[in-house]
Structure formats: C-alpha cells, structure tokens
Amino acid sequence: MIPVSHIDDIEDESSKGLSIGDDSYFAVKKDAQIYLYKNKCPHLGIELNWQEDQFLNMDGALIQCSTHGALFLIEDGECVSGPCMGKRLEAQSFEIIDGSIVLTP
C-alpha cells in the first residue's frame, strides 16, 4: 500500500495532482467523497491537467481534458463529451487510513 496524499490536502469541490515515481494520478473531492484516477486521457493517453492541480471544468462539475476538452463524470470517470465518448478514466483502488489516501493493489 502506498500513501499518496492526506484528505485534508484536497479542498472540497477541487482536484489535486499526485505523483508516485513515474506514475501520475489525480484526486477529486466532491461532496466530501474522494475519487482517484490515473492522470491519462483515454483518447490520446496524455495527462489531463492544463495547470498544476487543475482537472475540473470551469464550474467544477466535471473532469476536463485540457487537450481536446473531453468531459468526464467525477463519480465514475465516464466520458460524456468529446472524442472518447463512452470510454472511462482509469479509476484507482484506494483506502483512507488515518486520513491518508493509500493506493491499494
């Protein structure tokens, strides 16, 4: 198990980029719930963020790819608009242990 962040490091209704070695992830906190995804667009395999910790669209309701503007549901990573319609972001298994977000196999 690998700790990646603390839940208090992610503001409510926002996102945060996380790196472990060469792997890039991001977490979104929405309605006090954490969602964790691999930072990789299913369309071109590139990172989603356009700035550090910026993974959400302007109103914070959806995850947005900075390259082609694809939009993904926060809750399950499904692409609902853009060139990868119907595909999903790669959700990561994790647990919260003493406030730490810990990747699990």
C-alpha positions as CSV (number, residue, x, y, z in Angstrom):
1,M,0.0,0.0,0.0
2,I,1.3,3.4,-1.0
3,P,0.2,6.7,0.7
4,V,-0.3,9.4,-2.0
5,S,-1.9,12.3,-0.1
6,H,-3.9,13.3,3.0
7,I,-7.6,14.1,2.6
8,D,-7.1,17.5,4.2
9,D,-4.6,18.4,1.4
10,I,-7.5,18.4,-1.1
11,E,-10.0,21.2,-0.7
12,D,-13.7,20.4,-1.0
13,E,-15.0,20.6,-4.6
14,S,-11.5,20.6,-6.1
15,S,-8.8,18.4,-7.5
16,K,-5.1,17.7,-6.8
17,G,-2.4,16.1,-8.9
18,L,-0.4,13.3,-7.3
19,S,2.8,11.6,-8.4
20,I,4.4,8.3,-7.4
21,G,7.7,7.7,-9.2
22,D,6.9,7.9,-12.9
23,D,3.1,7.4,-12.4
24,S,0.8,10.4,-12.4
25,Y,-2.6,10.4,-10.7
26,F,-5.2,12.9,-9.5
27,A,-7.8,13.0,-6.8
28,V,-11.1,14.9,-6.8
29,K,-13.0,15.7,-3.6
30,K,-16.7,16.2,-4.2
31,D,-19.4,16.3,-1.5
32,A,-16.7,15.1,1.0
33,Q,-16.1,12.0,-1.2
34,I,-12.7,11.2,-2.7
35,Y,-12.3,9.9,-6.3
36,L,-8.8,8.8,-7.6
37,Y,-7.9,8.3,-11.2
38,K,-4.8,7.7,-13.3
39,N,-3.8,11.0,-15.0
40,K,-4.3,9.7,-18.5
41,C,-6.9,10.6,-21.1
42,P,-8.4,7.5,-22.8
43,H,-8.3,9.4,-26.1
44,L,-4.6,10.1,-26.6
45,G,-3.0,8.7,-23.4
46,I,-1.8,12.2,-22.4
47,E,-2.1,13.9,-19.0
48,L,-5.4,15.7,-18.4
49,N,-4.5,18.8,-16.5
50,W,-3.7,22.2,-18.1
51,Q,-2.2,23.6,-14.9
52,E,-1.0,22.1,-11.6
53,D,-4.0,20.6,-9.8
54,Q,-6.5,21.8,-12.5
55,F,-8.5,18.8,-13.6
56,L,-12.1,20.2,-13.4
57,N,-14.1,22.3,-15.8
58,M,-14.9,25.9,-15.0
59,D,-17.9,25.2,-12.8
60,G,-16.2,22.2,-11.1
61,A,-18.9,19.8,-12.1
62,L,-16.9,17.6,-14.5
63,I,-13.3,16.5,-15.1
64,Q,-11.9,18.1,-18.3
65,C,-9.1,17.1,-20.5
66,S,-7.0,20.2,-21.4
67,T,-6.1,19.0,-24.9
68,H,-9.5,18.3,-26.6
69,G,-11.9,19.4,-23.9
70,A,-13.3,15.9,-23.3
71,L,-15.6,15.9,-20.2
72,F,-15.8,13.1,-17.7
73,L,-18.1,12.3,-14.8
74,I,-16.4,12.8,-11.4
75,E,-18.1,9.8,-9.9
76,D,-17.1,7.1,-12.3
77,G,-14.8,8.7,-14.9
78,E,-17.1,8.1,-17.9
79,C,-16.5,10.4,-20.8
80,V,-19.8,12.2,-21.6
81,S,-18.5,14.7,-24.2
82,G,-15.6,14.7,-26.6
83,P,-13.5,12.3,-28.8
84,C,-13.5,9.5,-26.2
85,M,-17.3,9.3,-25.6
86,G,-18.3,6.2,-23.7
87,K,-14.7,5.4,-22.5
88,R,-13.6,5.9,-18.9
89,L,-10.7,7.2,-16.9
90,E,-8.8,4.5,-15.1
91,A,-10.1,4.5,-11.5
92,Q,-7.5,3.6,-8.8
93,S,-8.3,1.4,-5.8
94,F,-7.5,3.1,-2.5
95,E,-8.3,3.2,1.2
96,I,-8.4,6.1,3.6
97,I,-6.3,5.2,6.6
98,D,-6.0,7.7,9.4
99,G,-6.8,10.5,6.9
100,S,-4.2,9.3,4.4
101,I,-5.2,8.3,0.9
102,V,-3.4,5.0,0.3
103,L,-3.2,3.2,-3.1
104,T,-4.2,-0.5,-2.8
105,P,-3.4,-3.3,-5.3
